[in-house]
């Protein structure tokens, strides 16, 4: 089911349907990251936000631009960054037993940020992430990062 949430200016795809494959229903944010990795041909073994932070390369200190598919990370949640559309793709509704995929512009999800490049500049300047919740409240996140989807280790090292 595709719907538009006018209040949040976002697209919402809901897959909470018993007739669908159970591997889709109930996917959390890390599952979405894994799905994106498999789509682009990366064997993905990082099953939660903790291991993603440990093994994926942070863009904070390296001379690299933000790329389509990089990951916006903070404790207990990750989102895929779409640099072409300047949007964020995330799993929502997992806690309630459903599965939704929400696509929201970066400017509607992060205070004073319009583009993926702005987000990277904010990270490198050490600013906190001010996330706009879907109810309009602001969540101030001190520890956050942008991670490259390409792991910082080879798969033979694991």
Secondary structure, 3 states (H helix, E strand, C coil): CEEEECCCCEEEEECCCCCCCCCCCCCCHHHHHHHHHHHCCCCCCCCCHHHHHHHEEECCCCCCCCCCCCEEEECCEEEEEECCCCEEEEEECHHHCCCEEEEEEHHHHECCCCCHHHHHHHHHCCCCEEEECCCCCEEEECCEEEEEEEECCCHHHC
